[in-house]
Amino acid sequence: MTIKVFIAEKPSVAKAIINELGTVKKLNGAVLCKNNIYVTWCFGHLLEQAEPDAYLPEDIPVGKKGNKIWRVQDLPIFPQKWILQPKKDKGVKAQLKVIKDLLTKADIVVNAGDPDREGQLLVDEILEHFKYKKTVQRFLVSAQDSASIRKSLTKIEPNRKYEGMKLAALGRSRADWLLGMNLTRALTLKKALSGERTLIAVGRVQTPTLSLVAKRDQDIRNFKPIPFFTIKCTVSNGSTDFSASWIPKNGQSGLDEERRLIDGTAAKSLISRFQNQKTAKVLSFSKE
């Protein structure tokens, strides 16, 4: 009989799938369901990128903690063959062994990661880690209610259809590693040359975000109030009065980068021009 194994991204999704398939026997780290289907699960990413030490020469001296010391001459570090390692957690290692044992007897594996890039990658990387070569399918569901699970179980697709999602997540992961590991070491070592031993953490996301916050703080500190002009008038159709505000057109002179009118001469000229207008036409309106 064909053996099928579902690998869910997290226990809660696995439980929802098991509830629909029907439990036959509870195992350690997995559940055997009806029709010879096993359901197991991850806890997010069970594998992680190896540290730079895995890619550096073995003759580099080690520090007090047993790690290879940081040296400018070793930068930048560009892995020729990327290494994934199990996370240093007993529970993770035990769950990986459960998954490995199930893969050895599985005829079909179903990737039941979350319906996003990371969900695709975290199951695919386990299959690649254990060199699984048989049929792989994809189960996609965005909710864990019974109706959604049942519907998705009838729409299982080939996993290869979603390889692009995996590659996108893989690109993100490697970009994080390359920027974070190399620039953190480079800037920290540069700081050390001045006699100050301070860790300077750099990241693909955290660094530009920090830059936005720092720039905003700088703008607030250096803020200088600049007067600007708004032009309004009251218009009447004979029975109803309403207020109208002037909106500058493209190419209007006297504006700042936020399209505010800061030129007093231009403001007076516009006001004089509008005061000479006795009638106006409503070109469009919206009701809210």
C-alpha positions as CSV (number, residue, x, y, z in Angstrom):
1,M,0.0,0.0,0.0
2,T,1.2,3.5,-0.8
3,I,2.6,5.4,2.2
4,K,2.0,9.2,2.2
5,V,3.5,11.6,4.7
6,F,2.3,15.1,5.4
7,I,4.9,17.5,6.9
8,A,3.2,20.5,8.4
9,E,4.9,23.8,9.3
10,K,3.6,23.7,12.9
11,P,1.7,21.4,15.2
12,S,-1.5,23.3,15.0
13,V,-1.8,22.8,11.3
14,A,-0.8,19.1,11.7
15,K,-3.6,18.7,14.2
16,A,-6.2,20.3,11.9
17,I,-5.2,17.9,9.1
18,I,-5.2,14.9,11.4
19,N,-8.8,15.8,12.6
20,E,-10.0,15.5,8.9
21,L,-8.0,12.4,8.0
22,G,-8.9,10.4,11.1
23,T,-6.5,9.1,13.8
24,V,-5.4,5.5,13.8
25,K,-2.4,5.7,16.1
26,K,-0.5,8.4,17.9
27,L,3.3,8.1,17.6
28,N,6.2,10.1,19.0
29,G,6.3,13.2,16.8
30,A,3.8,12.0,14.3
31,V,0.3,10.5,13.9
32,L,-0.7,7.6,11.7
33,C,-4.1,8.4,10.1
34,K,-6.5,6.4,7.9
35,N,-5.4,5.1,4.4
36,N,-1.8,4.7,5.5
37,I,-1.2,8.4,5.8
38,Y,1.3,9.8,8.4
39,V,1.2,13.4,9.6
40,T,4.2,15.0,11.2
41,W,5.2,18.6,11.8
42,C,8.0,21.2,12.2
43,F,8.3,24.0,14.6
44,G,9.1,26.6,12.0
45,H,12.6,26.2,10.5
46,L,14.3,23.1,11.9
47,L,17.4,23.9,9.9
48,E,19.5,27.1,9.9
49,Q,22.4,28.5,7.9
50,A,25.8,27.5,9.2
51,E,28.0,30.1,10.9
52,P,31.0,31.6,9.0
53,D,33.3,29.2,10.8
54,A,32.0,26.4,8.6
55,Y,33.3,28.2,5.5
56,L,36.6,29.5,6.8
57,P,40.0,27.7,6.6
58,E,40.8,25.3,9.5
59,D,44.2,27.0,10.2
60,I,42.5,30.1,11.6
61,P,43.3,30.6,15.3
62,V,40.3,30.1,17.7
63,G,39.3,32.3,20.6
64,K,38.5,31.6,24.2
65,K,35.0,30.3,23.2
66,G,36.3,27.9,20.6
67,N,35.2,30.0,17.6
68,K,37.6,31.1,14.9
69,I,38.7,34.7,15.4
70,W,37.4,37.5,13.2
71,R,40.0,38.7,10.7
72,V,39.8,41.4,8.0
73,Q,41.8,39.3,5.5
74,D,39.0,36.6,5.6
75,L,36.3,39.0,4.3
76,P,34.1,38.9,2.4
77,I,32.9,35.4,3.0
78,F,31.1,33.9,0.0
79,P,30.1,30.3,0.5
80,Q,30.6,28.2,-2.6
81,K,28.4,25.5,-1.3
82,W,25.8,26.6,1.3
83,I,25.6,24.5,4.5
84,L,22.4,24.0,6.5
85,Q,22.6,22.6,10.0
86,P,20.0,21.4,12.5
87,K,19.2,24.0,15.1
88,K,21.0,23.5,18.4
89,D,17.9,22.2,20.3
90,K,17.2,18.7,21.5
91,G,13.5,18.9,20.5
92,V,14.4,20.0,17.0
93,K,17.0,17.2,16.6
94,A,14.5,14.6,17.9
95,Q,11.8,15.9,15.4
96,L,14.2,15.8,12.5
97,K,14.9,12.1,13.3
98,V,11.2,11.4,13.3
99,I,10.8,13.1,9.9
100,K,13.9,11.3,8.6
101,D,12.5,7.9,9.6
102,L,9.2,8.6,7.9
103,L,10.9,9.7,4.7
104,T,12.7,6.4,4.4
105,K,9.4,4.6,3.9
106,A,7.3,7.3,2.3
107,D,6.2,6.9,-1.3
108,I,4.7,10.4,-1.4
109,V,5.5,13.4,0.7
110,V,3.1,16.3,1.0
111,N,4.6,19.7,1.8
112,A,2.0,21.3,4.2
113,G,4.0,24.4,5.0
114,D,2.2,27.7,5.3
115,P,1.0,29.2,2.0
116,D,4.0,31.7,1.7
117,R,7.6,31.7,0.7
118,E,9.0,30.6,4.1
119,G,6.4,27.9,4.5
120,Q,7.5,26.5,1.1
121,L,11.2,26.7,1.9
122,L,11.2,25.2,5.4
123,V,9.7,21.9,4.3
124,D,11.6,21.8,1.0
125,E,14.9,22.3,2.7
126,I,14.2,19.3,5.0
127,L,13.5,17.1,1.9
128,E,16.7,18.3,0.3
129,H,18.7,17.8,3.5
130,F,17.6,14.2,3.7
131,K,17.9,13.8,-0.1
132,Y,14.3,12.7,-0.6
133,K,13.9,11.8,-4.3
134,K,10.3,10.4,-4.6
135,T,7.0,12.2,-5.4
136,V,6.4,15.5,-3.5
137,Q,3.1,17.2,-3.5
138,R,1.9,20.6,-2.1
139,F,-1.0,21.2,0.3
140,L,-2.1,24.8,0.6
141,V,-4.5,26.2,3.2
142,S,-4.8,29.7,4.7
143,A,-7.2,28.7,7.5
144,Q,-7.4,25.8,10.0
145,D,-11.2,25.4,10.1
146,S,-12.6,22.0,9.1
147,A,-14.2,23.2,5.9
148,S,-11.0,24.8,4.6
149,I,-8.9,21.8,5.4
150,R,-11.3,19.4,3.7
151,K,-11.4,21.6,0.6
152,S,-7.6,21.9,0.4
153,L,-7.2,18.1,0.8
154,T,-9.1,17.7,-2.5
155,K,-6.8,20.2,-4.3
156,I,-3.3,18.9,-3.6
157,E,-0.9,19.9,-6.4
158,P,2.6,19.0,-7.5
159,N,5.2,20.6,-5.3
160,R,7.4,21.6,-8.2
161,K,4.8,24.2,-9.2
162,Y,5.9,26.3,-6.2
163,E,9.6,26.1,-6.7
164,G,9.7,29.9,-7.4
165,M,8.4,30.5,-3.9
166,K,11.1,28.4,-2.4
167,L,13.8,30.1,-4.4
168,A,12.5,33.5,-3.3
169,A,12.7,32.6,0.3
170,L,16.2,31.0,-0.2
171,G,17.4,34.2,-1.9
172,R,16.1,36.2,1.1
173,S,17.8,33.9,3.6
174,R,21.2,34.0,1.8
175,A,21.0,37.8,1.3
176,D,20.4,38.2,5.0
177,W,23.4,36.0,5.8
178,L,25.8,37.6,3.3
179,L,25.0,41.2,4.4
180,G,24.7,40.4,8.1
181,M,27.7,38.2,8.6
182,N,30.1,40.1,6.3
183,L,29.2,43.7,7.2
184,T,28.9,43.0,11.0
185,R,32.4,41.6,11.0
186,A,33.8,44.3,8.7
187,L,32.4,47.3,10.8
188,T,33.2,45.7,14.1
189,L,36.8,45.0,13.1
190,K,37.1,48.6,11.7
191,K,35.9,49.9,15.1
192,A,38.4,47.7,16.9
193,L,41.3,49.4,15.0
194,S,40.5,52.6,16.8
195,G,40.8,50.8,20.1
196,E,37.1,50.5,20.8
197,R,35.9,46.9,20.9
198,T,32.2,47.3,20.2
199,L,30.0,44.9,18.2
200,I,28.2,46.7,15.3
201,A,25.3,44.6,14.1
202,V,24.3,45.0,10.5
203,G,21.3,43.4,8.8
204,R,19.4,43.6,5.5
205,V,16.2,44.7,7.3
206,Q,17.3,46.2,10.6
207,T,19.9,48.6,9.1
208,P,17.7,50.5,6.6
209,T,14.9,50.6,9.2
210,L,17.3,52.0,11.7
211,S,18.4,54.6,9.1
212,L,14.8,55.7,8.6
213,V,14.3,56.1,12.4
214,A,17.6,58.0,12.7
215,K,16.8,60.3,9.8
216,R,13.4,61.1,11.3
217,D,15.0,61.9,14.6
218,Q,17.5,64.1,12.9
219,D,14.8,65.9,11.0
220,I,12.9,66.6,14.2
221,R,16.0,67.9,16.0
222,N,16.9,70.2,13.1
223,F,13.3,71.3,12.3
224,K,12.9,75.0,11.5
225,P,9.3,76.2,11.1
226,I,8.7,77.8,7.7
227,P,5.4,79.7,7.1
228,F,3.3,78.5,4.2
229,F,0.0,79.7,2.7
230,T,-3.3,78.0,2.2
231,I,-5.8,79.8,0.0
232,K,-9.6,79.2,0.6
233,C,-12.7,80.9,-0.4
234,T,-16.4,80.6,0.3
235,V,-18.6,79.9,-2.7
236,S,-22.4,80.3,-2.9
237,N,-24.9,78.9,-5.4
238,G,-27.6,81.2,-4.0
239,S,-29.0,78.8,-1.4
240,T,-26.0,77.0,-0.1
241,D,-22.5,78.2,0.9
242,F,-19.5,75.9,0.9
243,S,-15.8,76.3,1.3
244,A,-13.3,75.6,-1.5
245,S,-9.5,75.2,-1.1
246,W,-6.9,76.0,-3.8
247,I,-4.9,73.0,-5.0
248,P,-1.6,73.7,-6.9
249,K,-1.3,72.3,-10.4
250,N,1.9,70.7,-11.7
251,G,4.6,73.3,-12.4
252,Q,3.2,75.8,-10.0
253,S,6.0,78.1,-8.7
254,G,6.7,78.9,-5.1
255,L,6.1,75.4,-3.6
256,D,8.3,73.3,-1.3
257,E,9.0,69.6,-1.7
258,E,5.7,68.9,0.1
259,R,3.8,71.0,-2.4
260,R,3.0,73.7,0.1
261,L,2.9,77.4,-1.0
262,I,5.8,79.2,0.7
263,D,6.3,82.1,-1.6
264,G,4.4,85.1,-0.2
265,T,4.5,87.1,-3.5
266,A,3.0,84.1,-5.4
267,A,0.3,83.8,-2.8
268,K,-0.7,87.4,-3.1
269,S,-0.8,87.2,-6.8
270,L,-3.1,84.1,-6.7
271,I,-5.4,85.7,-4.2
272,S,-5.7,88.9,-6.3
273,R,-6.4,86.7,-9.3
274,F,-9.1,84.7,-7.5
275,Q,-10.8,87.8,-6.0
276,N,-11.4,89.1,-9.6
277,Q,-13.3,85.9,-10.4
278,K,-17.1,86.4,-9.9
279,T,-18.2,82.9,-10.9
280,A,-17.0,79.4,-10.7
281,K,-18.0,76.0,-12.1
282,V,-18.1,72.7,-10.2
283,L,-16.4,70.2,-12.5
284,S,-16.8,67.2,-10.2
285,F,-17.8,66.2,-6.6
286,S,-17.9,63.2,-4.3
287,K,-20.3,62.6,-1.5
288,E,-19.1,61.0,1.8
